[in-house]
């Protein structure tokens, strides 16, 4: 059974903390002022034999976890991809956590499958893509890269799922491509020797003429 009555006041306090944080994230340092291993040293070396009250969790969060956080919502955070958080997203995460749904298939939670299809159809329309385009939402760009290369491998070498690679495949990308492309080439069995990186120009754009030449050289 869930202890809902203990949850209510702590949840309200957490929501107030979140709202205050989003409104005042600039008061925190962009990067944590710590050395590697500091948090490990602050936390107990052995797991507790009994849980602690919910009312203690927020205090532990503020004293132990918060000092070890890089603040991606800080207005001066310009690293990686700094615009992925939003107030609607926070609310959605809370509701999704409460529902605890797993989108294993349509039967498990129809809303997960169908909402994904509708949201991606909107994205397709906004992007001006053809109506027959179909997509999936992945948790990271790295995972989507892996799936894209796996799908390309299946098209180019249909027997690879059963026999492993039966022909030499080549992958072409910019020399500015994310490291996930290298990792995906390894994971799907294509290999780094078959990953061809095309030099970019002075503005870091892939050069189509060099791409065409690389493909022609491989086909020759």
Secondary structure, 3 states (H helix, E strand, C coil): CCCHHHHHHHHHHHHHHHHHHHHCHHHCCCCCCCCCCHHHHHCCCCCCCCCCCHHHHHHHHHHHHHHHCCCCCCCCCCCCCCCCCCHHHHHHHHHHHHHCCCCCCCCCCHHHHHHHHHHHHHHHHHCCCCCCCCCCCCCCHHHHHHHHHHHHHHHHCCCHHHHCCCCCCCEEEECCCCHHHHHHHHHCCCCHHHEEEECECCCCCECHHHHHHHHHHHHC
